[in-house]
Amino acid sequence: MSAQNTDAARSDFPANVVGLTAQQRKTLRHLHDLGKTVGAWMPVTFGPSVKTAWTKIVVRCACCNRPIDDQRTLAEVSGGPCSVKTFEAVGICFACHRVSFFLVRLHPDGQVDGPVPSAGGLVWKIWRGHLRTPWWDLVGWAERIVRRFVRSRP
């Protein structure tokens, strides 16, 4: 029995999704069987010694960049209690009828990294997350002051 026939045998599996690679279909099947939405994993914590936690993650459509409603996402968070967490999700955008796959690694210090498309395929990008800690509040305040100063210059 092929993978597509197995998917069709499950009445609640989104078998009408077309254009997926075998790996994407396998990920979608795994997350569907797990049955947890993005919101069900929140907050993502890193253990008692780390004061930061991820309380919200927004999955956006890879095609139209609209946020995908939490009820239309499936996700999994893996990793040790105090280490980097791997967050993998899939969302179905009903605005453009596309499936978007989402993979990032969340670090205890607020750093996020994940694959992004480039001319040569996928490359890993690192960016700062939006964790609410006193340090990041101070950094955000300083960035706003600098932006106002730069805009006010002739």
C-alpha positions, 0 to 999 in steps of 0.5 A, spaced: 500 500 500 503 506 498 503 512 502 498 516 499 493 510 499 495 509 507 493 517 508 486 516 504 484 510 509 485 515 514 478 519 514 481 525 518 488 526 514 488 531 510 489 527 503 487 532 499 494 536 499 498 535 493 505 537 491 508 535 497 515 531 497 515 525 501 519 528 507 513 533 507 508 528 507 511 524 512 512 530 517 505 532 516 503 525 517 507 525 524 504 531 526 497 529 525 498 523 528 501 527 534 495 531 534 497 538 538 497 545 535 502 550 536 498 553 542 498 546 546 506 546 546 506 553 550 509 556 554 516 553 551 521 553 557 528 551 558 528 549 566 528 552 573 535 556 572 532 559 566 528 565 567 526 566 559 520 562 556 516 562 549 509 564 550 507 565 543 509 563 536 506 565 530 506 560 524 505 564 517 504 562 510 510 561 506 506 563 500 502 569 502 505 571 509 499 571 513 498 568 520 495 561 520 490 560 526 492 556 531 487 551 530 490 550 523 497 548 525 500 542 528 506 542 531 512 538 536 517 541 540 523 536 542 529 537 546 532 536 553 529 540 559 535 546 559 537 545 552 535 548 545 528 546 543 527 544 536 520 547 534 517 544 528 510 545 525 505 545 519 500 550 518 494 550 512 493 557 510 485 557 508 486 564 504 491 561 499 490 554 500 497 552 501 501 548 506 507 551 510 512 548 514 516 551 519 522 549 523 526 553 528 531 552 534 529 556 540 535 557 544 535 559 552 538 566 550 532 568 546 536 566 539 532 563 534 535 559 528 532 556 522 532 554 515 530 560 510 530 559 502 536 562 498 538 562 491 542 555 492 537 552 496 536 552 504 541 556 508 541 557 516 539 564 518 540 566 526 536 572 528 534 574 535 527 572 538 522 577 542 523 574 549 520 578 554 526 579 559 529 586 562 535 585 558 531 585 551 526 591 554 532 595 555 535 593 548 528 595 545 528 601 548 535 603 546 533 601 539 527 606 539 531 612 542 536 611 536 531 610 531 527 617 533 534 620 533 536 618 526 529 620 523 529 627 526 536 629 523 535 633 517 
